[in-house]
Amino acid sequence: MDKDILTAALGAAGWIVAVITLVMGYRERKSAREEERLSKTLDYFDGGSQRRSIGISLIEGVWLKNPRYHSVLVPLVANQIVYLLLSTESRDAHNERNLVRLVMILKAIPNLKQNYFDKWADVCDAINRKHGAGEPKGIPISEPTLKRWAEALGGEIQA
């Protein structure tokens, strides 16, 4: 009888180890696929306004709801906002809409100012520099819109 119990316990232990190994392998493969997909998403920001728009769509649809990746996305989005506000010479409708969408993404990040202060400050600084037509380059944005963006991000326009 004891031999039967020992055999059953060893068999059960073998199945438990097999199930744990299977679950761990699944999680590792899932994580690797997510990281590969995130890398491909980031590649869309190396190009023109159409590619940027695709990357923004992927962030909106796939990545924004997963806080695990915010530490990668916030610097990217903040940099794109600064670039479009202050540096780009491409002033087409796509880039204008991309800029608005990027600001909305940044607004959706919980505790943005507390968790990503440097990136938050970069964006607020860019908004302030653009306000009052201080920066000739970049996408033209109305002063009321810049003010609303600053307020929505928890900042304010400097006089």
Secondary structure, 3 states (H helix, E strand, C coil): CHHHHHHHHHHHHHHHHHHHHHHHHHHHHHHHHHHHHHHHHHHCCCCCHHHHHHHHHHHHHHHCCCHHHHHHHHHHHHHHHHHHHHCCCCCCHHHHHHHHHHHHHHHCCCCHHHHCHHHHHHHHHHHHHHHHHCCCCCCCCCHHHHHHHHHHCCCCCCC
